[in-house]
Amino acid sequence: MITVFVVIAVATALFCLAPLRRPVQRWLADTDPDAARRRLEAEKESFLRAIKDVEFEHASGKINSQDYERLKRFYTMRAAEAMAELDKLAGGQGPTTGTGAS
């Protein structure tokens, strides 16, 4: 009876500890070389869309002028940061192509 208990305990311990013996996986590492560019493109588009939304909300009277200026400045700064990072990834070869920011 004790032998069965020991076998079950050892098997359970091995099953529970098995993930600790595997090599470390880099879950956050970019395996795709274009992942950073795509992420920055998405951020840039998101911030540009937010600027348009803020402009629309201000024009329709949903937000006041003080909030409008603060939000527009924030989103413009973040979009510019994303564009600068994209330029760095492109090797500083001018603006990136393929996105229609209108």
Secondary structure, DSSP 8 states (H G I E B T S, - for coil): -HHHHHHHHHHHHHHHHHHHHS----SSS--STTHHHHHHHHHHHHHHHHHHHHHHHHHTTSS-HHHHHHHHHHHHHHHHHHHHHHHHHTTS-SS--S----
